[in-house]
Amino acid sequence: MNMHGGIALIKSTWLSWMQHRGFFFLLAFGWMIPPLIYMFVWSTATGGETISGLTSGSFVAYYLILVVVNQLTYAQANWTVGDEIRYGKLSTWLLRPMAPIFNVLSTELAGKVVYMSFTIPVALSLALLLKPEINLKWQNGLLFLPALIVAWALRFLWGYWLALLAFWATRADGLLALQDSLVFLLGGQVAPTRLLPPFIQAFSTILPFRYMVAFPVEILTGQLMQSQILEGFIIQGFWLVVAVGLYALLWRNGVRRYEAVGG
């Protein structure tokens, strides 16, 4: 693990992205639109009353936080891994004096800085305009940070091991699209998970997708009791261990069978 080389690669990738930040700002804006649409739908649906204990202002707070969390945890870089494997460009990664995962992390972290320089100001501006309602407690604020970090790691590594299936399958990207669809449905974007039908709620509690986005948002907005937060951290940690294990297994076996000419 050549940490100095990895950090240098992250810095150079960030500088490269900043040169084209206008394009990435447009991407970030496009990703914001679906949650904002559902924010207006649910806040309007309350009609001045509450839905499962959530007021119009609560929906605004939930979705504005979700917009930021969703873009912080979204692992866009994983979409390029399959192409690197299929077209033989992985050879370049393997020849560098650092772990190949740094090539994906450099794009991932550089993207986060660029996207957040657009997303956070927009979210704050909307908050000033729409006046969200949130009962923020310092305990929830402290628990939010580790939940957010693990949510990003889980979403990144889950997508990374799916992308590594390109060692065996030519269209592994379809599984990444399926993951995004499940995160959209079960990760609290269509609706807060407490509003989902009971059988879908059961799936969202067990499967990892809720813990990639909705779980940190629910902590910060005070929707969970302490017992539910503890249970959530246990499930989130379990799926992270599973993702790490699958990544290690697929990488080790995939590199053994990898063959490329040139690249």
C-alpha positions, 0 to 999 in steps of 0.5 A: 500500500503506497500511501504517498503515491495514492495521495498524489494520485488523488490530488492530481485527479482532483485538479483534473476534475476541477478543470471540468467542474461545470460538467460535473456540476450539471451531473450533480444537479441532475442527481438532485432532481428526483429527490427534490421532486419527491420532497415536493410531492410528500410535503404537498401530500401532508395538506398541513397535517402529518403522515406517519408523524412527519409534517411538511417541514419534516419532509423538506428536512429529510429530503434536503439532507438526503440529497447531500447524503446520496451524493456523498455516498454515490460511487460513480467511479465503480462504473469505470472498473468494468471497462478497465477490465474488458479493454485491458486497461487494468494492466496499467493499474497493475504496473503502478507501484500502489494498490489498484484500488487507489485508481478508483478511490482517486476518482471517487474522492476527487468527485466528492469534493467537486460535487459537494462544492455545488450540492451543499450551497444549493441545499443550504439555499433551498433550506433558507427558502423552504424552512425545513423542520428538524429537531437536531440533537447532539447525540444524533449529530455524533452518530450521524458521522460514523453512519455516513462514513460506513454508508459510503464505504458500504455503497462503494465496496458493494458496487466495487465487487459487482464491477469486478464481476467483469472478470467473468461477465461482459455486462456486469454493469447491469448489476450496478444499474440494479443496485442503483434501482434497489437503493432508489426504492429501498434506500429512502429516496422514493419515500422515507422507509417508514412510509413504505408498505410493510413487506417492502419495509421488511426487505429494506431492514434486512438488505444493505441498500437502506444503510447506504443512504437512508439510515444516516438521514434517519439518524440525523432527523431523529426518526429512530429510537436508540435501539433501532440505531444500535440495530442499524449499526449492527446490520450496516457493519455486517453488510460492510464485512460481507462487501469487503469479503466479496471484494477480496475474494473476487479481486484475488481470483479475478486477477489470476484469470485476467489476460490482456495484450497491450493496454 
